[in-house]
Amino acid sequence: LSYHNQMEQFYHWILNSMLLTGSYDLKLRIYNAENDYCISFTNFDNKDPILDAKFLSDNQYVASPKNSTIKLYDITKSIPISKVKTNSFGYSLSPTYNNLIVSGHHNGSIISWDIRTKAQVNEIKAHTQPCRSEERRVGKEC
């Protein structure tokens, strides 16, 4: 696999051997892991490091750059098809059912979003320190 220019921040698998990676080099890359082929890469228009991203389906994924937005992408496009502005940058994203995304934030909040309407559904002031995902940062705050 062709790697990012700076330290890789995360990776996320999905069925069909696709691998989603992101980094402080401002890019998201999608690979076909069976043949080491880079399917696509995205350079964000905001010029901020990528903190997390997750596949929602075989053809959509969400990303959380360090500019207090959550962006929805179609796998065939290099620009977001939808954006949600948040009150604090999101360290982690967790897709749920019914088009909801749960995000853990720098300000300690856990927020759920309806990605279709761009509306905040719920916010929990859970922590006094940044809330990070356990699945990739074992032993940290959240």
Contacts in CASP RR format, 6 or more apart in sequence:
PFRMAT RR
TARGET T0000
AUTHOR 0000-0000-0000
METHOD contacts of the structure
MODEL  1
LSYHNQMEQFYHWILNSMLLTGSYDLKLRIYNAENDYCISFTNFDNKDPI
LDAKFLSDNQYVASPKNSTIKLYDITKSIPISKVKTNSFGYSLSPTYNNL
IVSGHHNGSIISWDIRTKAQVNEIKAHTQPCRSEERRVGKEC
1 19 0 8 1.000
1 31 0 8 1.000
1 33 0 8 1.000
1 36 0 8 1.000
1 38 0 8 1.000
2 29 0 8 1.000
2 36 0 8 1.000
2 38 0 8 1.000
4 21 0 8 1.000
4 22 0 8 1.000
4 23 0 8 1.000
4 25 0 8 1.000
4 27 0 8 1.000
4 29 0 8 1.000
5 23 0 8 1.000
5 25 0 8 1.000
6 23 0 8 1.000
6 24 0 8 1.000
6 25 0 8 1.000
7 23 0 8 1.000
7 24 0 8 1.000
8 21 0 8 1.000
8 22 0 8 1.000
8 23 0 8 1.000
9 22 0 8 1.000
9 23 0 8 1.000
9 24 0 8 1.000
9 49 0 8 1.000
9 50 0 8 1.000
9 51 0 8 1.000
9 52 0 8 1.000
10 21 0 8 1.000
10 22 0 8 1.000
10 50 0 8 1.000
10 51 0 8 1.000
10 52 0 8 1.000
10 53 0 8 1.000
10 136 0 8 1.000
11 19 0 8 1.000
11 20 0 8 1.000
11 21 0 8 1.000
11 22 0 8 1.000
12 19 0 8 1.000
12 20 0 8 1.000
12 21 0 8 1.000
12 53 0 8 1.000
12 54 0 8 1.000
12 55 0 8 1.000
13 19 0 8 1.000
13 20 0 8 1.000
13 33 0 8 1.000
14 20 0 8 1.000
14 55 0 8 1.000
14 58 0 8 1.000
15 58 0 8 1.000
16 58 0 8 1.000
17 32 0 8 1.000
17 33 0 8 1.000
17 34 0 8 1.000
18 30 0 8 1.000
18 31 0 8 1.000
18 32 0 8 1.000
18 33 0 8 1.000
18 39 0 8 1.000
18 55 0 8 1.000
18 58 0 8 1.000
19 30 0 8 1.000
19 31 0 8 1.000
19 32 0 8 1.000
19 33 0 8 1.000
20 28 0 8 1.000
20 29 0 8 1.000
20 30 0 8 1.000
20 53 0 8 1.000
20 54 0 8 1.000
20 55 0 8 1.000
20 61 0 8 1.000
21 28 0 8 1.000
21 29 0 8 1.000
21 30 0 8 1.000
21 31 0 8 1.000
22 28 0 8 1.000
22 29 0 8 1.000
22 50 0 8 1.000
22 53 0 8 1.000
23 49 0 8 1.000
23 50 0 8 1.000
24 49 0 8 1.000
24 50 0 8 1.000
25 49 0 8 1.000
26 43 0 8 1.000
26 44 0 8 1.000
26 47 0 8 1.000
26 48 0 8 1.000
26 49 0 8 1.000
26 50 0 8 1.000
26 65 0 8 1.000
27 41 0 8 1.000
27 42 0 8 1.000
27 43 0 8 1.000
27 44 0 8 1.000
27 50 0 8 1.000
28 41 0 8 1.000
28 42 0 8 1.000
28 44 0 8 1.000
28 50 0 8 1.000
28 53 0 8 1.000
28 61 0 8 1.000
28 63 0 8 1.000
28 73 0 8 1.000
29 38 0 8 1.000
29 40 0 8 1.000
29 41 0 8 1.000
29 42 0 8 1.000
30 38 0 8 1.000
30 39 0 8 1.000
30 40 0 8 1.000
30 41 0 8 1.000
30 61 0 8 1.000
30 75 0 8 1.000
31 37 0 8 1.000
31 38 0 8 1.000
31 39 0 8 1.000
32 39 0 8 1.000
39 75 0 8 1.000
40 75 0 8 1.000
40 76 0 8 1.000
40 78 0 8 1.000
41 78 0 8 1.000
42 63 0 8 1.000
42 73 0 8 1.000
42 78 0 8 1.000
42 79 0 8 1.000
43 78 0 8 1.000
44 50 0 8 1.000
44 63 0 8 1.000
44 65 0 8 1.000
44 71 0 8 1.000
45 79 0 8 1.000
46 65 0 8 1.000
46 67 0 8 1.000
46 69 0 8 1.000
48 65 0 8 1.000
48 66 0 8 1.000
48 67 0 8 1.000
49 65 0 8 1.000
49 66 0 8 1.000
50 63 0 8 1.000
50 64 0 8 1.000
50 65 0 8 1.000
50 66 0 8 1.000
51 64 0 8 1.000
51 65 0 8 1.000
51 66 0 8 1.000
51 89 0 8 1.000
51 90 0 8 1.000
51 91 0 8 1.000
51 92 0 8 1.000
52 63 0 8 1.000
52 64 0 8 1.000
52 90 0 8 1.000
52 91 0 8 1.000
52 92 0 8 1.000
52 93 0 8 1.000
52 133 0 8 1.000
52 136 0 8 1.000
53 61 0 8 1.000
53 62 0 8 1.000
53 63 0 8 1.000
53 64 0 8 1.000
53 93 0 8 1.000
54 61 0 8 1.000
54 62 0 8 1.000
54 93 0 8 1.000
54 94 0 8 1.000
54 95 0 8 1.000
55 61 0 8 1.000
55 95 0 8 1.000
56 62 0 8 1.000
56 72 0 8 1.000
56 95 0 8 1.000
56 115 0 8 1.000
58 75 0 8 1.000
59 74 0 8 1.000
59 75 0 8 1.000
59 76 0 8 1.000
60 72 0 8 1.000
60 73 0 8 1.000
60 74 0 8 1.000
60 75 0 8 1.000
61 72 0 8 1.000
61 73 0 8 1.000
61 75 0 8 1.000
62 70 0 8 1.000
62 71 0 8 1.000
62 72 0 8 1.000
62 73 0 8 1.000
62 93 0 8 1.000
62 95 0 8 1.000
62 101 0 8 1.000
62 115 0 8 1.000
63 70 0 8 1.000
63 71 0 8 1.000
63 73 0 8 1.000
63 93 0 8 1.000
64 70 0 8 1.000
64 71 0 8 1.000
64 89 0 8 1.000
64 90 0 8 1.000
64 91 0 8 1.000
64 92 0 8 1.000
64 93 0 8 1.000
64 103 0 8 1.000
65 71 0 8 1.000
65 89 0 8 1.000
66 89 0 8 1.000
67 89 0 8 1.000
68 85 0 8 1.000
68 86 0 8 1.000
68 87 0 8 1.000
68 88 0 8 1.000
68 89 0 8 1.000
68 90 0 8 1.000
69 83 0 8 1.000
69 84 0 8 1.000
69 85 0 8 1.000
69 86 0 8 1.000
70 83 0 8 1.000
70 84 0 8 1.000
70 86 0 8 1.000
70 90 0 8 1.000
70 93 0 8 1.000
70 101 0 8 1.000
70 103 0 8 1.000
70 113 0 8 1.000
70 115 0 8 1.000
71 80 0 8 1.000
71 82 0 8 1.000
71 83 0 8 1.000
71 84 0 8 1.000
72 80 0 8 1.000
72 81 0 8 1.000
72 82 0 8 1.000
72 83 0 8 1.000
72 115 0 8 1.000
73 80 0 8 1.000
73 81 0 8 1.000
74 81 0 8 1.000
82 115 0 8 1.000
82 118 0 8 1.000
83 118 0 8 1.000
84 113 0 8 1.000
84 115 0 8 1.000
84 118 0 8 1.000
86 103 0 8 1.000
86 105 0 8 1.000
86 111 0 8 1.000
87 105 0 8 1.000
87 107 0 8 1.000
87 109 0 8 1.000
88 105 0 8 1.000
88 106 0 8 1.000
88 107 0 8 1.000
88 108 0 8 1.000
88 109 0 8 1.000
89 105 0 8 1.000
89 106 0 8 1.000
90 103 0 8 1.000
90 104 0 8 1.000
90 105 0 8 1.000
90 106 0 8 1.000
91 104 0 8 1.000
91 105 0 8 1.000
91 106 0 8 1.000
91 130 0 8 1.000
91 131 0 8 1.000
91 132 0 8 1.000
91 133 0 8 1.000
92 103 0 8 1.000
92 104 0 8 1.000
92 131 0 8 1.000
92 132 0 8 1.000
92 133 0 8 1.000
92 135 0 8 1.000
92 136 0 8 1.000
92 142 0 8 1.000
93 101 0 8 1.000
93 102 0 8 1.000
93 103 0 8 1.000
93 104 0 8 1.000
93 133 0 8 1.000
94 101 0 8 1.000
94 102 0 8 1.000
94 103 0 8 1.000
94 133 0 8 1.000
95 101 0 8 1.000
95 102 0 8 1.000
96 102 0 8 1.000
96 112 0 8 1.000
98 114 0 8 1.000
99 114 0 8 1.000
99 115 0 8 1.000
99 116 0 8 1.000
100 112 0 8 1.000
100 113 0 8 1.000
100 114 0 8 1.000
100 115 0 8 1.000
100 121 0 8 1.000
101 112 0 8 1.000
101 113 0 8 1.000
101 115 0 8 1.000
102 110 0 8 1.000
102 111 0 8 1.000
102 112 0 8 1.000
102 113 0 8 1.000
103 110 0 8 1.000
103 111 0 8 1.000
103 112 0 8 1.000
103 113 0 8 1.000
104 110 0 8 1.000
104 111 0 8 1.000
104 131 0 8 1.000
104 132 0 8 1.000
104 133 0 8 1.000
104 142 0 8 1.000
105 111 0 8 1.000
105 130 0 8 1.000
105 131 0 8 1.000
106 130 0 8 1.000
106 131 0 8 1.000
107 130 0 8 1.000
108 125 0 8 1.000
108 126 0 8 1.000
108 127 0 8 1.000
108 128 0 8 1.000
108 129 0 8 1.000
108 130 0 8 1.000
108 131 0 8 1.000
108 142 0 8 1.000
109 123 0 8 1.000
109 124 0 8 1.000
109 125 0 8 1.000
109 126 0 8 1.000
109 127 0 8 1.000
109 131 0 8 1.000
110 123 0 8 1.000
110 124 0 8 1.000
110 126 0 8 1.000
110 131 0 8 1.000
111 120 0 8 1.000
111 122 0 8 1.000
111 123 0 8 1.000
111 124 0 8 1.000
112 120 0 8 1.000
112 121 0 8 1.000
112 122 0 8 1.000
112 123 0 8 1.000
113 119 0 8 1.000
113 120 0 8 1.000
113 121 0 8 1.000
114 121 0 8 1.000
126 142 0 8 1.000
127 141 0 8 1.000
127 142 0 8 1.000
129 141 0 8 1.000
130 141 0 8 1.000
130 142 0 8 1.000
131 141 0 8 1.000
131 142 0 8 1.000
132 140 0 8 1.000
132 141 0 8 1.000
132 142 0 8 1.000
133 142 0 8 1.000
134 140 0 8 1.000
134 142 0 8 1.000
END
